[in-house]
Amino acid sequence: MVTEKGPKVGPGPTEVGMREQVEAALEKIRPALQADGGDVELVEVTADGIVKVKLTGACGGCPMSQMTLKMGIERVLKAEVPGVKDVVSV
């Protein structure tokens, strides 16, 4: 991608800051997941606001994992981190 300032190399400061904010928000969610034997691992935060996570432990095989992802994790991340548009499980 080329901008007025030249070619883009690596993640910009906004993307790095967003990843740190997502990590901090996940730390708030994590105890609730761990209480049920599960956890969440951050895989990637894309420049267009897509957060990719991996549900692990009991959460990985739970039939309610999509509900946890959308109504729990995604809701908190969107509320706490400006720019998060979607959260997907990988």
A tleap script that builds the chain and sets N, CA, C and O, in Angstrom:
source leaprc.protein.ff14SB
mol = sequence {
  NMET VAL THR GLU LYS GLY PRO LYS VAL GLY
  PRO GLY PRO THR GLU VAL GLY MET ARG GLU
  GLN VAL GLU ALA ALA LEU GLU LYS ILE ARG
  PRO ALA LEU GLN ALA ASP GLY GLY ASP VAL
  GLU LEU VAL GLU VAL THR ALA ASP GLY ILE
  VAL LYS VAL LYS LEU THR GLY ALA CYS GLY
  GLY CYS PRO MET SER GLN MET THR LEU LYS
  MET GLY ILE GLU ARG VAL LEU LYS ALA GLU
  VAL PRO GLY VAL LYS ASP VAL VAL SER CVAL
}
set mol.1.N position { 0.843 -1.174 0.000 }
set mol.1.CA position { 0.000 0.000 0.000 }
set mol.1.C position { 0.886 1.234 0.000 }
set mol.1.O position { 1.832 1.325 0.783 }
set mol.2.N position { 0.589 2.158 -0.855 }
set mol.2.CA position { 1.367 3.383 -0.942 }
set mol.2.C position { 0.494 4.548 -0.488 }
set mol.2.O position { -0.639 4.708 -0.941 }
set mol.3.N position { 1.032 5.342 0.400 }
set mol.3.CA position { 0.317 6.531 0.863 }
set mol.3.C position { 1.094 7.750 0.406 }
set mol.3.O position { 2.118 7.628 -0.265 }
set mol.4.N position { 0.601 8.937 0.774 }
set mol.4.CA position { 1.283 10.162 0.394 }
set mol.4.C position { 2.686 10.220 1.010 }
set mol.4.O position { 3.571 10.894 0.483 }
set mol.5.N position { 2.882 9.519 2.114 }
set mol.5.CA position { 4.168 9.557 2.808 }
set mol.5.C position { 5.126 8.468 2.336 }
set mol.5.O position { 6.250 8.385 2.832 }
set mol.6.N position { 4.712 7.645 1.404 }
set mol.6.CA position { 5.585 6.606 0.895 }
set mol.6.C position { 5.002 5.229 1.142 }
set mol.6.O position { 3.867 5.114 1.603 }
set mol.7.N position { 5.767 4.167 0.839 }
set mol.7.CA position { 5.254 2.808 0.995 }
set mol.7.C position { 5.076 2.457 2.476 }
set mol.7.O position { 5.822 2.917 3.341 }
set mol.8.N position { 4.080 1.642 2.730 }
set mol.8.CA position { 3.805 1.206 4.094 }
set mol.8.C position { 4.645 -0.028 4.389 }
set mol.8.O position { 4.628 -0.998 3.632 }
set mol.9.N position { 5.375 0.017 5.488 }
set mol.9.CA position { 6.229 -1.095 5.877 }
set mol.9.C position { 5.861 -1.498 7.300 }
set mol.9.O position { 6.079 -0.732 8.239 }
set mol.10.N position { 5.292 -2.725 7.467 }
set mol.10.CA position { 4.936 -3.213 8.796 }
set mol.10.C position { 3.725 -2.502 9.368 }
set mol.10.O position { 3.158 -1.606 8.742 }
set mol.11.N position { 3.333 -2.917 10.575 }
set mol.11.CA position { 2.169 -2.292 11.196 }
set mol.11.C position { 2.480 -0.872 11.636 }
set mol.11.O position { 3.576 -0.574 12.110 }
set mol.12.N position { 1.501 -0.010 11.470 }
set mol.12.CA position { 1.662 1.374 11.889 }
set mol.12.C position { 1.427 1.515 13.382 }
set mol.12.O position { 1.014 0.559 14.038 }
set mol.13.N position { 1.685 2.692 13.923 }
set mol.13.CA position { 1.510 2.896 15.356 }
set mol.13.C position { 0.079 2.691 15.824 }
set mol.13.O position { -0.146 2.278 16.962 }
set mol.14.N position { -0.892 2.973 14.963 }
set mol.14.CA position { -2.284 2.775 15.339 }
set mol.14.C position { -2.579 1.292 15.517 }
set mol.14.O position { -3.258 0.904 16.468 }
set mol.15.N position { -2.075 0.460 14.608 }
set mol.15.CA position { -2.308 -0.979 14.690 }
set mol.15.C position { -1.633 -1.573 15.923 }
set mol.15.O position { -2.207 -2.434 16.589 }
set mol.16.N position { -0.431 -1.123 16.229 }
set mol.16.CA position { 0.278 -1.611 17.410 }
set mol.16.C position { -0.486 -1.204 18.661 }
set mol.16.O position { -0.663 -2.017 19.568 }
set mol.17.N position { -0.941 0.045 18.722 }
set mol.17.CA position { -1.708 0.523 19.865 }
set mol.17.C position { -3.015 -0.231 20.018 }
set mol.17.O position { -3.430 -0.528 21.138 }
set mol.18.N position { -3.668 -0.543 18.912 }
set mol.18.CA position { -4.923 -1.278 18.957 }
set mol.18.C position { -4.695 -2.682 19.512 }
set mol.18.O position { -5.492 -3.175 20.310 }
set mol.19.N position { -3.610 -3.324 19.089 }
set mol.19.CA position { -3.312 -4.672 19.591 }
set mol.19.C position { -3.109 -4.643 21.110 }
set mol.19.O position { -3.591 -5.528 21.818 }
set mol.20.N position { -2.401 -3.634 21.608 }
set mol.20.CA position { -2.179 -3.509 23.049 }
set mol.20.C position { -3.496 -3.300 23.783 }
set mol.20.O position { -3.700 -3.862 24.859 }
set mol.21.N position { -4.393 -2.497 23.212 }
set mol.21.CA position { -5.698 -2.264 23.823 }
set mol.21.C position { -6.534 -3.544 23.836 }
set mol.21.O position { -7.229 -3.824 24.813 }
set mol.22.N position { -6.467 -4.315 22.758 }
set mol.22.CA position { -7.203 -5.577 22.686 }
set mol.22.C position { -6.663 -6.539 23.740 }
set mol.22.O position { -7.439 -7.196 24.434 }
set mol.23.N position { -5.342 -6.625 23.864 }
set mol.23.CA position { -4.732 -7.499 24.883 }
set mol.23.C position { -5.220 -7.106 26.278 }
set mol.23.O position { -5.562 -7.973 27.082 }
set mol.24.N position { -5.253 -5.809 26.566 }
set mol.24.CA position { -5.688 -5.328 27.881 }
set mol.24.C position { -7.155 -5.685 28.124 }
set mol.24.O position { -7.514 -6.084 29.232 }
set mol.25.N position { -7.998 -5.549 27.115 }
set mol.25.CA position { -9.409 -5.890 27.262 }
set mol.25.C position { -9.589 -7.393 27.457 }
set mol.25.O position { -10.437 -7.822 28.239 }
set mol.26.N position { -8.793 -8.193 26.747 }
set mol.26.CA position { -8.875 -9.646 26.912 }
set mol.26.C position { -8.472 -10.072 28.321 }
set mol.26.O position { -8.998 -11.051 28.848 }
set mol.27.N position { -7.546 -9.344 28.927 }
set mol.27.CA position { -7.141 -9.653 30.301 }
set mol.27.C position { -8.309 -9.478 31.268 }
set mol.27.O position { -8.368 -10.157 32.293 }
set mol.28.N position { -9.232 -8.584 30.956 }
set mol.28.CA position { -10.413 -8.387 31.794 }
set mol.28.C position { -11.412 -9.525 31.627 }
set mol.28.O position { -12.115 -9.878 32.574 }
set mol.29.N position { -11.478 -10.100 30.432 }
set mol.29.CA position { -12.410 -11.177 30.113 }
set mol.29.C position { -11.881 -12.529 30.586 }
set mol.29.O position { -12.642 -13.397 31.015 }
set mol.30.N position { -10.584 -12.684 30.499 }
set mol.30.CA position { -9.929 -13.970 30.736 }
set mol.30.C position { -10.340 -14.676 32.041 }
set mol.30.O position { -10.586 -15.881 32.001 }
set mol.31.N position { -10.427 -13.992 33.196 }
set mol.31.CA position { -10.790 -14.711 34.424 }
set mol.31.C position { -12.136 -15.439 34.344 }
set mol.31.O position { -12.279 -16.533 34.890 }
set mol.32.N position { -13.108 -14.847 33.678 }
set mol.32.CA position { -14.413 -15.499 33.533 }
set mol.32.C position { -14.301 -16.764 32.690 }
set mol.32.O position { -14.933 -17.775 32.997 }
set mol.33.N position { -13.509 -16.711 31.638 }
set mol.33.CA position { -13.309 -17.888 30.789 }
set mol.33.C position { -12.546 -18.971 31.546 }
set mol.33.O position { -12.893 -20.150 31.469 }
set mol.34.N position { -11.513 -18.572 32.274 }
set mol.34.CA position { -10.700 -19.528 33.021 }
set mol.34.C position { -11.494 -20.188 34.140 }
set mol.34.O position { -11.225 -21.338 34.489 }
set mol.35.N position { -12.460 -19.484 34.703 }
set mol.35.CA position { -13.294 -20.056 35.755 }
set mol.35.C position { -14.087 -21.261 35.241 }
set mol.35.O position { -14.450 -22.153 36.009 }
set mol.36.N position { -14.349 -21.273 33.932 }
set mol.36.CA position { -15.076 -22.391 33.319 }
set mol.36.C position { -14.139 -23.360 32.602 }
set mol.36.O position { -14.601 -24.226 31.858 }
set mol.37.N position { -12.832 -23.227 32.814 }
set mol.37.CA position { -11.872 -24.161 32.225 }
set mol.37.C position { -11.420 -23.796 30.823 }
set mol.37.O position { -10.825 -24.627 30.137 }
set mol.38.N position { -11.685 -22.589 30.385 }
set mol.38.CA position { -11.294 -22.176 29.044 }
set mol.38.C position { -10.363 -20.980 29.067 }
set mol.38.O position { -9.916 -20.544 30.129 }
set mol.39.N position { -10.077 -20.459 27.897 }
set mol.39.CA position { -9.227 -19.277 27.768 }
set mol.39.C position { -9.374 -18.744 26.351 }
set mol.39.O position { -10.005 -19.367 25.497 }
set mol.40.N position { -8.781 -17.586 26.119 }
set mol.40.CA position { -8.797 -16.978 24.794 }
set mol.40.C position { -7.381 -16.523 24.470 }
set mol.40.O position { -6.678 -15.980 25.322 }
set mol.41.N position { -6.977 -16.752 23.239 }
set mol.41.CA position { -5.633 -16.381 22.780 }
set mol.41.C position { -5.776 -15.431 21.599 }
set mol.41.O position { -6.487 -15.731 20.640 }
set mol.42.N position { -5.104 -14.290 21.665 }
set mol.42.CA position { -5.139 -13.330 20.565 }
set mol.42.C position { -4.211 -13.813 19.459 }
set mol.42.O position { -3.030 -14.069 19.692 }
set mol.43.N position { -4.759 -13.935 18.254 }
set mol.43.CA position { -3.982 -14.388 17.105 }
set mol.43.C position { -3.519 -13.203 16.279 }
set mol.43.O position { -2.342 -13.104 15.933 }
set mol.44.N position { -4.455 -12.290 15.955 }
set mol.44.CA position { -4.110 -11.171 15.068 }
set mol.44.C position { -5.119 -10.042 15.218 }
set mol.44.O position { -6.296 -10.274 15.498 }
set mol.45.N position { -4.648 -8.830 15.031 }
set mol.45.CA position { -5.514 -7.661 14.904 }
set mol.45.C position { -5.162 -7.046 13.561 }
set mol.45.O position { -4.032 -6.606 13.351 }
set mol.46.N position { -6.131 -7.015 12.651 }
set mol.46.CA position { -5.861 -6.503 11.311 }
set mol.46.C position { -6.037 -4.990 11.259 }
set mol.46.O position { -6.654 -4.394 12.142 }
set mol.47.N position { -5.496 -4.390 10.232 }
set mol.47.CA position { -5.571 -2.938 10.051 }
set mol.47.C position { -7.007 -2.457 9.880 }
set mol.47.O position { -7.316 -1.303 10.175 }
set mol.48.N position { -7.888 -3.340 9.402 }
set mol.48.CA position { -9.277 -2.927 9.193 }
set mol.48.C position { -10.188 -3.270 10.378 }
set mol.48.O position { -11.411 -3.264 10.235 }
set mol.49.N position { -9.601 -3.569 11.552 }
set mol.49.CA position { -10.386 -3.734 12.769 }
set mol.49.C position { -10.945 -5.113 13.027 }
set mol.49.O position { -11.870 -5.260 13.826 }
set mol.50.N position { -10.409 -6.130 12.370 }
set mol.50.CA position { -10.838 -7.503 12.609 }
set mol.50.C position { -9.897 -8.122 13.642 }
set mol.50.O position { -8.680 -8.139 13.458 }
set mol.51.N position { -10.475 -8.626 14.721 }
set mol.51.CA position { -9.697 -9.273 15.776 }
set mol.51.C position { -9.885 -10.774 15.624 }
set mol.51.O position { -11.011 -11.271 15.638 }
set mol.52.N position { -8.770 -11.497 15.479 }
set mol.52.CA position { -8.814 -12.951 15.338 }
set mol.52.C position { -8.322 -13.567 16.640 }
set mol.52.O position { -7.222 -13.275 17.108 }
set mol.53.N position { -9.163 -14.429 17.216 }
set mol.53.CA position { -8.833 -15.070 18.477 }
set mol.53.C position { -8.992 -16.575 18.348 }
set mol.53.O position { -9.643 -17.074 17.430 }
set mol.54.N position { -8.380 -17.287 19.292 }
set mol.54.CA position { -8.531 -18.736 19.366 }
set mol.54.C position { -9.040 -19.056 20.762 }
set mol.54.O position { -8.400 -18.719 21.759 }
set mol.55.N position { -10.197 -19.708 20.829 }
set mol.55.CA position { -10.728 -20.156 22.108 }
set mol.55.C position { -10.073 -21.483 22.443 }
set mol.55.O position { -10.039 -22.389 21.610 }
set mol.56.N position { -9.551 -21.605 23.659 }
set mol.56.CA position { -8.813 -22.802 24.044 }
set mol.56.C position { -9.443 -23.443 25.282 }
set mol.56.O position { -10.362 -22.891 25.887 }
set mol.57.N position { -8.930 -24.611 25.640 }
set mol.57.CA position { -9.437 -25.328 26.801 }
set mol.57.C position { -10.885 -25.729 26.582 }
set mol.57.O position { -11.277 -26.108 25.479 }
set mol.58.N position { -11.677 -25.641 27.649 }
set mol.58.CA position { -13.085 -26.019 27.571 }
set mol.58.C position { -13.838 -25.170 26.556 }
set mol.58.O position { -14.807 -25.640 25.959 }
set mol.59.N position { -13.409 -23.927 26.352 }
set mol.59.CA position { -14.093 -23.035 25.400 }
set mol.59.C position { -13.935 -23.516 23.961 }
set mol.59.O position { -14.808 -23.273 23.128 }
set mol.60.N position { -12.838 -24.189 23.665 }
set mol.60.CA position { -12.565 -24.630 22.301 }
set mol.60.C position { -13.595 -25.607 21.772 }
set mol.60.O position { -13.914 -25.583 20.583 }
set mol.61.N position { -14.126 -26.473 22.637 }
set mol.61.CA position { -15.082 -27.479 22.180 }
set mol.61.C position { -16.481 -27.261 22.701 }
set mol.61.O position { -17.349 -28.114 22.515 }
set mol.62.N position { -16.715 -26.154 23.341 }
set mol.62.CA position { -18.021 -25.878 23.952 }
set mol.62.C position { -19.051 -25.532 22.885 }
set mol.62.O position { -18.758 -24.751 21.979 }
set mol.63.N position { -20.263 -26.105 22.976 }
set mol.63.CA position { -21.297 -25.765 21.999 }
set mol.63.C position { -21.756 -24.311 22.095 }
set mol.63.O position { -22.377 -23.801 21.162 }
set mol.64.N position { -21.464 -23.643 23.196 }
set mol.64.CA position { -21.853 -22.246 23.369 }
set mol.64.C position { -20.713 -21.287 23.002 }
set mol.64.O position { -20.814 -20.089 23.268 }
set mol.65.N position { -19.647 -21.785 22.404 }
set mol.65.CA position { -18.474 -20.947 22.133 }
set mol.65.C position { -18.789 -19.763 21.203 }
set mol.65.O position { -18.221 -18.685 21.379 }
set mol.66.N position { -19.671 -19.942 20.232 }
set mol.66.CA position { -20.017 -18.828 19.343 }
set mol.66.C position { -20.760 -17.737 20.110 }
set mol.66.O position { -20.576 -16.550 19.842 }
set mol.67.N position { -21.589 -18.134 21.053 }
set mol.67.CA position { -22.300 -17.171 21.893 }
set mol.67.C position { -21.290 -16.427 22.765 }
set mol.67.O position { -21.373 -15.208 22.914 }
set mol.68.N position { -20.345 -17.157 23.335 }
set mol.68.CA position { -19.297 -16.536 24.150 }
set mol.68.C position { -18.495 -15.556 23.316 }
set mol.68.O position { -18.175 -14.458 23.771 }
set mol.69.N position { -18.174 -15.952 22.101 }
set mol.69.CA position { -17.369 -15.110 21.212 }
set mol.69.C position { -18.105 -13.822 20.864 }
set mol.69.O position { -17.545 -12.735 21.008 }
set mol.70.N position { -19.336 -13.927 20.415 }
set mol.70.CA position { -20.067 -12.758 19.918 }
set mol.70.C position { -20.669 -11.912 21.034 }
set mol.70.O position { -20.531 -10.689 21.019 }
set mol.71.N position { -21.331 -12.538 21.998 }
set mol.71.CA position { -22.038 -11.792 23.034 }
set mol.71.C position { -21.139 -11.427 24.216 }
set mol.71.O position { -21.474 -10.545 25.006 }
set mol.72.N position { -20.019 -12.097 24.331 }
set mol.72.CA position { -19.104 -11.799 25.425 }
set mol.72.C position { -17.874 -11.058 24.942 }
set mol.72.O position { -17.724 -9.859 25.177 }
set mol.73.N position { -17.005 -11.771 24.272 }
set mol.73.CA position { -15.709 -11.221 23.862 }
set mol.73.C position { -15.877 -10.049 22.892 }
set mol.73.O position { -15.306 -8.981 23.113 }
set mol.74.N position { -16.646 -10.236 21.831 }
set mol.74.CA position { -16.811 -9.171 20.841 }
set mol.74.C position { -17.464 -7.934 21.461 }
set mol.74.O position { -17.038 -6.811 21.190 }
set mol.75.N position { -18.485 -8.126 22.281 }
set mol.75.CA position { -19.187 -6.999 22.907 }
set mol.75.C position { -18.230 -6.174 23.761 }
set mol.75.O position { -18.247 -4.945 23.697 }
set mol.76.N position { -17.396 -6.840 24.563 }
set mol.76.CA position { -16.447 -6.131 25.424 }
set mol.76.C position { -15.384 -5.428 24.589 }
set mol.76.O position { -15.057 -4.272 24.856 }
set mol.77.N position { -14.843 -6.103 23.587 }
set mol.77.CA position { -13.796 -5.498 22.768 }
set mol.77.C position { -14.313 -4.272 22.018 }
set mol.77.O position { -13.617 -3.259 21.943 }
set mol.78.N position { -15.510 -4.349 21.469 }
set mol.78.CA position { -16.069 -3.198 20.754 }
set mol.78.C position { -16.305 -2.024 21.698 }
set mol.78.O position { -16.141 -0.869 21.307 }
set mol.79.N position { -16.689 -2.318 22.940 }
set mol.79.CA position { -16.949 -1.257 23.909 }
set mol.79.C position { -15.655 -0.618 24.407 }
set mol.79.O position { -15.626 0.578 24.700 }
set mol.80.N position { -14.586 -1.407 24.506 }
set mol.80.CA position { -13.345 -0.919 25.111 }
set mol.80.C position { -12.295 -0.434 24.117 }
set mol.80.O position { -11.435 0.373 24.467 }
set mol.81.N position { -12.360 -0.921 22.884 }
set mol.81.CA position { -11.305 -0.609 21.913 }
set mol.81.C position { -11.917 0.040 20.675 }
set mol.81.O position { -12.575 -0.636 19.884 }
set mol.82.N position { -11.706 1.343 20.500 }
set mol.82.CA position { -12.207 2.009 19.300 }
set mol.82.C position { -11.581 1.378 18.051 }
set mol.82.O position { -10.379 1.113 18.024 }
set mol.83.N position { -12.375 1.144 17.047 }
set mol.83.CA position { -11.842 0.601 15.796 }
set mol.83.C position { -12.077 -0.880 15.614 }
set mol.83.O position { -11.898 -1.387 14.506 }
set mol.84.N position { -12.477 -1.605 16.665 }
set mol.84.CA position { -12.769 -3.039 16.509 }
set mol.84.C position { -14.110 -3.149 15.805 }
set mol.84.O position { -15.122 -2.634 16.279 }
set mol.85.N position { -14.098 -3.836 14.658 }
set mol.85.CA position { -15.310 -3.985 13.867 }
set mol.85.C position { -15.917 -5.381 13.999 }
set mol.85.O position { -17.138 -5.537 13.966 }
set mol.86.N position { -15.060 -6.397 14.151 }
set mol.86.CA position { -15.531 -7.770 14.217 }
set mol.86.C position { -14.525 -8.611 14.970 }
set mol.86.O position { -13.331 -8.314 14.983 }
set mol.87.N position { -15.023 -9.674 15.603 }
set mol.87.CA position { -14.158 -10.631 16.288 }
set mol.87.C position { -14.495 -11.999 15.712 }
set mol.87.O position { -15.655 -12.410 15.696 }
set mol.88.N position { -13.463 -12.701 15.237 }
set mol.88.CA position { -13.669 -14.016 14.640 }
set mol.88.C position { -12.768 -15.039 15.307 }
set mol.88.O position { -11.674 -14.729 15.780 }
set mol.89.N position { -13.262 -16.266 15.330 }
set mol.89.CA position { -12.494 -17.375 15.892 }
set mol.89.C position { -11.747 -18.086 14.765 }
set mol.89.O position { -12.308 -18.346 13.701 }
set mol.90.N position { -10.489 -18.393 15.010 }
set mol.90.CA position { -9.688 -19.095 13.999 }
set mol.90.C position { -9.185 -20.417 14.539 }
set mol.90.O position { -8.493 -21.150 13.832 }
savepdb mol mol.pdb
quit
